[in-house]
Amino acid sequence: MRLRPPRRSARPPLPLLLLAAIALACLLGRPIGAALGLHMMRVDLLHRLAGPSLLHPLGTDELGRDEMLRLLSGGRVSLAIGIAAALTAAAIGTAIGLTAGYLGGWADRLLMRLTDAVIALPLLPLLIVLAALDLKKIGVPSWITSSDDISFVRILVLAVLIGWTTAARLVRGATLVTRSRDFVRAARSLGARVPHILWVHILPNVLAPLIVATTLSVGDVILLESVLSFLGLGIQPPLASWGTMLTNAQDLIETAPLLALYPGTMIFLTVIACNLLGDALQQRLDRRAADHA
């Protein structure tokens, strides 16, 4: 009689707990500020660049605003861009990869040449040019460009435009392997339509690499947003992000180095946690696939 090895307890990976803690703290920023009687945008020039205290646990910035609340508010923006852009890019890349991998032929060649063209573009110079475009001059209505959230939407669109290629190539490769399996042939012989085959039979079998790639891309988008915001082309006031906080702190690095240390540390921890979470998910999915083999 063959004894099975004891099953390991399904504990959540440590990077996931770290990401959850960061996201929860950012979401609770406003209630924390209300409990302390503070507001992120309240200017107090008499207490500018103050050190940590009971009233201001992380001190104040160059305008006397509470640094902790600004850090949590910036985290909401950075995490929202990272998660929204990663999920949207994954959805677009999945649709393109499924179509190219299943149909093949001219559709596959056309979609993959488009993917290769996007990958071949110089990333940072292209993003700088696109981020610097004047939306009014290209015909975007003024009621859209005057919105306070337009910089958020701009970064989100830019991240999606250059981020869908990874998901497309991964899903296409997995679809090429899956479409020749017996259960797909059986569904096709029973008269199942192409959308049904793609979303019911093929998509569940290509989710493993897609989930890992999407998790890793969250950290990449956060870094992208931070770089563009640091260059002055990202999130614009009154919104705040970790990248804009780094931009504001660069002129005060000698007098108040903590203003740069706080957002830099949060970016570092979040990106590292995303990468480690992707590695942990890949190991678990590979182990599960080996157990079912």
VMD Tcl script that draws the C-alpha trace (Angstrom):
set ca {
  {0.00 0.00 0.00}
  {1.42 3.32 -1.06}
  {1.37 6.03 1.56}
  {0.71 9.56 0.44}
  {2.86 12.33 1.87}
  {1.08 14.55 4.36}
  {-0.62 17.51 2.79}
  {0.93 20.85 3.52}
  {-1.22 23.47 5.16}
  {-2.37 26.13 2.71}
  {-0.87 29.12 4.47}
  {-1.04 32.44 2.66}
  {2.41 33.46 1.40}
  {4.19 36.15 3.39}
  {4.35 38.60 0.42}
  {0.57 38.43 0.14}
  {0.21 39.33 3.81}
  {2.61 42.25 3.35}
  {0.68 43.53 0.33}
  {-2.61 43.14 2.19}
  {-1.22 45.07 5.16}
  {0.00 47.92 2.91}
  {-3.33 48.08 1.05}
  {-5.34 48.00 4.29}
  {-3.26 50.80 5.81}
  {-3.74 52.92 2.68}
  {-7.49 52.32 2.67}
  {-7.72 53.30 6.34}
  {-5.80 56.56 5.77}
  {-8.84 58.80 5.95}
  {-10.36 57.18 9.07}
  {-6.95 57.36 10.74}
  {-6.67 61.04 9.86}
  {-10.19 61.71 11.14}
  {-9.40 59.94 14.41}
  {-6.28 62.09 14.86}
  {-8.08 65.27 13.80}
  {-5.79 65.70 10.76}
  {-6.35 66.25 7.04}
  {-3.96 65.40 4.25}
  {-4.29 68.80 2.54}
  {-4.21 70.98 5.66}
  {-1.31 73.42 5.39}
  {0.50 74.52 8.56}
  {3.49 76.70 7.71}
  {4.37 77.15 11.39}
  {5.17 73.43 11.67}
  {6.75 72.73 8.28}
  {9.46 70.01 8.08}
  {8.74 68.98 11.65}
  {10.11 65.66 12.88}
  {8.03 62.69 14.04}
  {5.79 63.39 17.02}
  {2.64 62.07 18.66}
  {0.46 64.35 16.54}
  {2.42 63.69 13.34}
  {3.91 60.16 13.59}
  {6.03 60.64 10.45}
  {6.48 64.40 10.72}
  {5.34 67.04 8.23}
  {6.39 68.05 4.72}
  {7.56 71.39 3.32}
  {4.05 72.86 3.69}
  {3.35 71.47 7.13}
  {1.06 68.72 5.87}
  {1.01 65.43 7.73}
  {3.45 63.06 6.03}
  {1.77 59.85 7.18}
  {-1.59 60.79 5.67}
  {0.04 61.87 2.43}
  {1.96 58.58 2.33}
  {-1.24 56.56 2.78}
  {-3.13 58.69 0.25}
  {-0.30 58.34 -2.26}
  {-0.35 54.60 -1.67}
  {-4.01 54.44 -2.64}
  {-3.25 56.14 -5.94}
  {-0.13 54.06 -6.71}
  {-1.78 50.76 -5.79}
  {-4.95 51.64 -7.70}
  {-2.94 52.40 -10.85}
  {-0.86 49.24 -10.45}
  {-3.78 46.88 -9.90}
  {-6.15 48.49 -12.44}
  {-3.51 48.67 -15.17}
  {-2.31 45.11 -14.55}
  {-5.84 43.66 -14.68}
  {-6.84 45.68 -17.75}
  {-3.65 44.80 -19.61}
  {-4.11 41.14 -18.68}
  {-7.69 41.18 -20.02}
  {-6.64 42.75 -23.34}
  {-3.61 40.48 -23.69}
  {-5.71 37.42 -22.89}
  {-8.25 38.24 -25.59}
  {-5.50 38.82 -28.16}
  {-3.52 35.72 -27.12}
  {-6.57 33.44 -27.19}
  {-7.62 34.70 -30.62}
  {-4.13 34.39 -32.11}
  {-3.37 30.99 -30.60}
  {-6.69 29.35 -31.48}
  {-7.33 30.76 -34.95}
  {-3.73 30.66 -36.17}
  {-2.97 31.55 -39.76}
  {-3.15 35.17 -40.84}
  {-4.86 36.23 -37.60}
  {-1.98 34.82 -35.56}
  {0.63 36.45 -37.78}
  {-1.10 39.83 -37.74}
  {-1.65 39.94 -33.97}
  {1.83 38.70 -33.13}
  {3.49 41.21 -35.49}
  {1.49 43.92 -33.73}
  {2.71 42.56 -30.40}
  {6.31 42.49 -31.60}
  {6.00 46.07 -32.85}
  {4.83 47.29 -29.43}
  {7.61 45.37 -27.67}
  {10.23 46.85 -30.04}
  {9.25 50.45 -29.24}
  {11.69 52.36 -26.97}
  {9.72 52.28 -23.73}
  {10.79 55.23 -21.61}
  {11.19 57.82 -24.44}
  {7.80 56.79 -25.83}
  {6.13 57.14 -22.45}
  {7.71 60.54 -21.87}
  {6.44 61.78 -25.25}
  {2.93 60.39 -24.71}
  {2.74 61.70 -21.15}
  {3.79 65.17 -22.31}
  {1.08 65.40 -24.99}
  {-1.37 68.28 -24.62}
  {-4.76 66.56 -24.64}
  {-6.57 69.75 -25.63}
  {-4.53 70.05 -28.84}
  {-5.41 66.53 -29.97}
  {-9.15 67.12 -29.60}
  {-9.94 65.80 -26.11}
  {-12.95 67.73 -24.70}
  {-12.14 70.37 -22.09}
  {-14.54 68.88 -19.54}
  {-12.32 65.78 -19.50}
  {-8.94 67.53 -19.43}
  {-10.06 69.82 -16.60}
  {-10.83 66.87 -14.32}
  {-8.60 66.37 -11.29}
  {-8.32 62.66 -12.16}
  {-7.07 63.14 -15.73}
  {-3.46 62.45 -14.76}
  {-4.57 59.19 -13.12}
  {-6.41 58.12 -16.28}
  {-3.48 59.15 -18.47}
  {-0.98 56.99 -16.56}
  {-3.46 54.12 -16.51}
  {-3.93 54.25 -20.28}
  {-0.19 54.47 -20.93}
  {0.53 51.50 -18.66}
  {-2.13 49.40 -20.42}
  {-0.91 50.35 -23.90}
  {2.55 48.95 -23.24}
  {1.65 46.24 -20.72}
  {-0.67 43.87 -22.61}
  {2.07 42.26 -24.71}
  {3.38 39.95 -21.98}
  {-0.05 38.45 -21.32}
  {-0.72 38.12 -25.05}
  {2.44 36.10 -25.72}
  {1.98 33.88 -22.66}
  {-1.67 33.12 -23.41}
  {-0.94 32.49 -27.10}
  {1.75 29.96 -26.27}
  {-0.47 28.14 -23.78}
  {-3.40 28.21 -26.23}
  {-1.30 26.62 -28.98}
  {-0.64 23.69 -26.65}
  {-4.17 23.41 -25.25}
  {-6.12 23.62 -28.53}
  {-4.78 20.23 -29.68}
  {-5.89 18.34 -26.57}
  {-8.66 15.76 -26.63}
  {-11.25 17.70 -24.64}
  {-10.99 20.65 -27.03}
  {-11.35 18.34 -30.03}
  {-14.35 16.73 -28.37}
  {-16.02 20.09 -27.76}
  {-15.35 21.09 -31.37}
  {-16.79 17.83 -32.69}
  {-19.94 18.34 -30.61}
  {-20.55 21.64 -32.34}
  {-19.39 24.04 -29.66}
  {-18.82 27.54 -30.96}
  {-15.45 29.24 -30.89}
  {-16.24 31.71 -28.04}
  {-17.51 28.83 -25.91}
  {-14.37 26.78 -26.56}
  {-12.09 29.72 -25.81}
  {-13.66 30.88 -22.56}
  {-14.89 27.56 -21.14}
  {-12.33 24.98 -22.26}
  {-9.09 26.81 -23.07}
  {-9.02 29.84 -20.76}
  {-9.11 27.87 -17.46}
  {-6.08 25.91 -18.63}
  {-3.96 28.98 -19.39}
  {-4.72 30.92 -16.22}
  {-1.70 29.71 -14.23}
  {1.03 31.60 -16.15}
  {-1.35 34.53 -16.65}
  {-1.94 34.96 -12.90}
  {1.79 34.93 -12.21}
  {2.51 37.46 -14.98}
  {-0.29 39.75 -13.80}
  {1.02 39.69 -10.25}
  {4.50 40.60 -11.41}
  {3.19 43.40 -13.64}
  {1.60 45.20 -10.67}
  {5.06 46.04 -9.36}
  {6.22 47.07 -12.83}
  {3.32 49.51 -13.21}
  {3.98 51.04 -9.79}
  {7.60 51.59 -10.80}
  {6.48 53.08 -14.11}
  {4.12 55.49 -12.39}
  {6.83 56.45 -9.92}
  {9.33 57.18 -12.69}
  {6.90 59.33 -14.68}
  {5.74 61.16 -11.57}
  {9.36 61.74 -10.55}
  {9.94 63.30 -13.98}
  {6.91 65.54 -13.49}
  {4.82 63.73 -16.14}
  {2.75 61.53 -13.89}
  {0.22 62.20 -11.17}
  {-0.51 65.91 -10.79}
  {-1.82 67.84 -7.75}
  {-4.17 67.71 -5.94}
  {-3.66 63.95 -6.26}
  {-0.57 62.53 -4.60}
  {1.38 59.36 -5.27}
  {4.64 57.90 -4.00}
  {6.35 59.13 -7.15}
  {5.17 62.73 -6.69}
  {6.24 62.62 -3.06}
  {9.73 61.63 -4.19}
  {9.69 64.51 -6.65}
  {8.78 67.02 -3.95}
  {11.44 65.61 -1.61}
  {14.40 65.76 -4.00}
  {15.07 69.46 -3.27}
  {14.95 68.79 0.48}
  {17.13 65.68 0.54}
  {19.80 67.39 2.66}
  {17.52 69.14 5.16}
  {14.74 66.53 5.41}
  {15.93 63.17 4.06}
  {13.02 61.31 5.66}
  {10.63 62.87 3.15}
  {12.36 60.84 0.42}
  {12.95 57.78 2.57}
  {9.27 57.14 3.37}
  {7.86 56.91 -0.20}
  {11.01 55.21 -1.48}
  {10.68 52.53 1.19}
  {7.01 51.98 0.37}
  {7.76 51.62 -3.34}
  {10.58 49.17 -2.55}
  {8.46 47.04 -0.20}
  {5.48 46.95 -2.54}
  {7.44 46.02 -5.65}
  {9.48 43.39 -3.79}
  {6.29 41.93 -2.31}
  {4.68 41.75 -5.78}
  {7.70 39.96 -7.23}
  {7.94 37.52 -4.32}
  {4.20 36.86 -4.53}
  {4.54 36.03 -8.21}
  {7.38 33.60 -7.45}
  {5.37 31.98 -4.63}
  {2.31 31.57 -6.85}
  {4.41 30.03 -9.60}
  {5.94 27.51 -7.20}
  {2.53 26.54 -5.82}
  {0.96 26.21 -9.25}
  {3.90 24.12 -10.50}
  {3.68 21.90 -7.43}
  {-0.05 21.43 -7.91}
  {0.43 20.58 -11.58}
  {3.09 18.03 -10.64}
  {0.77 16.44 -8.06}
  {-1.99 16.02 -10.66}
  {0.38 14.66 -13.28}
}
mol new
graphics top color blue
foreach p $ca { graphics top sphere $p radius 0.5 }
foreach p [lrange $ca 0 end-1] q [lrange $ca 1 end] { graphics top cylinder $p $q radius 0.2 }
display resetview
